Amino acid sequence: LKGRETLSTHVKIDTEGTEWEVLDWLLDHPEEIAKIRTLEMEVHFSFVVEATPGNFRILPERERLERRVRTMERLLEQFAVSGSTIEVYREAFHPEKECPCGEPVLHIPSLQLNQFA
């Protein structure tokens, strides 16, 4: 983001479990998050990778999940959600039939800004 102007950048985060440290860092640096126009990300709520800091890795699962939910809530203060694929990748799950929420399934393989033009 170095040298980028306000609201000038599309950021895609797909770091297979290490996204939480990146997201928390961004949220702690408002001058950097201000440069992001769109944020496309994949998150893993219960996945803990080797690169996860040790003090976070040893937390009870509930506390780890609560911290990650707080990170998502902080992101909602900065961004609007335009779609999700929550649970789409779970084996044998058919959200169009089984999702009680009524939210339409939306999958954006790679966000293209011209979709919103």
Secondary structure, 3 states (H helix, E strand, C coil): CCCCCCCCEEEEECCCCCHHHHHHHHHCCHHHHCCEEEEEECCCCCCCCCCCCHHHHCCCHHHHHHHHHHHHHHHHCCCCCCCCCCCCCCCCCCHHHHCCCCCCCCCCCCCCHHHHC
